[in-house]
Amino acid sequence: MASVNGGSEMGSVSEAYLDSQAVKEARSLISELCRQFYSLGWVSGTGGSITLKVHDSSLPKPQQLILMSPSGVQKERMEPEDMYVLSGDGAIVSSPSPKPYPHKSPKCSDCAPLFMKAYHMRNAGAVIHSHGIESCLATMIDPHSKEFSITHMEMIKGIQGHGYYDELVIPIIENTAYENELTDSLAKAIEAYPKATAVLVRNHGIYVWGDSWISAKTQAECYHYLFDAAVKLHQLGLDWSTPDHGPIQGVKGIPGVDCNVSKKARTMDSNCNVKPLPRCIVLDIEGTTTPISFVTDTLFPYARNNVRKHLSATYTSAETQDDIKLLCSQVEDDVKQGVIGAVPIPSDDAGKEEVIAALVANVEAMIKADRKITALKQLQGHIWRSGFENNELKGIVFDDVPEALEKWHALGVKVYIYSSGSRLAQRLLFGNTKSGNLRKFLSGYFDTAVGNKREKRSYVEITETLGVDKPSEILFLTDIYQEAIAAKAAGLEAIISVRPGNGPLPGNHGFKTINSFSEI
């Protein structure tokens, strides 16, 4: 007995039950529905599929038999005996018999693993997979959007849990070369959108589920109607996602279209010209994405208080030995230059405790002086990693940051971090915030290895790394005036972030300032 999506073999199902009236009716129903879906353009070219559960009031829904249409067959020519029968956990109970040439050997639907996710995660009674052109076009209108949304359309009432005034939101996942490779991303979308009864696959189609085949079919019809409406409204320059379905953006020369801006449009200048977002955005952390107080009152004290503990616990590891080697080199230079707080570090012959004591003294002096040096930042990053892994630390960002990062990501803007903190520390902070994992919205990280943040050459290096045609395609956000000066000198657009707790700016500094990322 084969299995689908890891399903285990269950007890045998009697031939009598497989030949029961309920199973026969379900087989015939799938054949009939596929002929209807073919006429609607949902399952042409052998694409698309449908599955439903054999209703049996004596069994809980998770234990009811599942019928699935086969893969790679002419859906409008299927017969009842062509269906696969699966147990509730995905094990194949019955397979169709092979047909003569030119028919292919029978194969269970390639959608089977995805169907099983809807069954297990939503207790569905039926799932429909359509390749309808409307569902494809709806994902192409904005190729960077992770959602399709629409409101104030009568057919929204046909979607489970929604009314006319509600905003209907459907997640969009990216297509893959093979159907079963979509399984994980579909499962994540189902989990992330508990109210949704469908998931769109960009340039591919849609998966729709319902409590029964009637519910799934009804909703699929409503979804396709709404997609078609959205495409046509878009062609008319109207925004389907707003209550008034008004103009998407100002278009000169078209009567009746004014300068009202939808939430999907880019920013506009005073002449109603669309002003595109920058191609790349580079963000500072302290005072820009994160309160300075979090770094000074939480991260630095945690690193300072745990230096000895960390070094003692990991002293013999290759990573810590590399950290010590880097620190020793830095301290040797500091001692020669007479840096305040620098004390010589004894050789290993002096013993582990003597070495650690000297390292701790130097690190404390470096932290107190707020030195932006790689040796310190690398060690701090490793200490903070332990804190995040042990849930003793949680990253903090300003309230407007998560929404802005998600919006920029959806619009195709590449977002990077440039901070004096190590790249490891940056990944830890954004990967473990109180708002969740924000790393998925970030494209890369720069630290002092690329250069000092107050030097022009650092931003020239970043520009060359990002590969933009012009430095002006990069927007740099920082709270430090001298960093903005350096970035501007390299040709970047620079904006200064004004946040609670930030230091004062010089008068007539000449830079645009913002109090929130929502102003970008």
Buried (B, 14 or more C-beta within 10 A) or exposed (E): EEBBBEBEEBEEBEEEBBEBEEBBEBBBBBBEBBBEBBEBBBBBEBBBBBBBBBBBEEEEBEEBBBBBBBBEBEBBEBEBEBBBBBBBBBBBBBBBEEBEEEEEEBBBBBBBBBBBBBBBBBEBBBBBBBBBBBBBBBBEBBEEBBBBBBBBBEBBEBBBEBEEEBEBBBBBBEBBEEBBEBBBBBBBBBEEBEEBBBBBBBEBBBBBBBBBBEBBBBBBBBBBBBBBBBBEBBEEBBBBBBEEBBBBBBBEEEEEBEBBBBEBBEEBEEEBEEEEBBBBBBBBBBBBBBBBEBBEEBBBEBBBEBBBEBBEEBBEEEEBEEBBEBBBEBBEEBBEEEBEBBBEBEEEEEEEEBBBBBBBBBBBBBBEEEBBBBBBBBBBBBBBBBBBEEEEBBBBBBEBBBEBBBBBBBBEBBBBBBBBBBBBBBBBBBBBBEBEEBBEBBBBBBBBEBBBBBBBEBBBBBBEEBEBEEBEBBBBBBBBBEBBBBBBBBBBBBBBBBBEEBEEBEEEEEBEEBEBBEEB
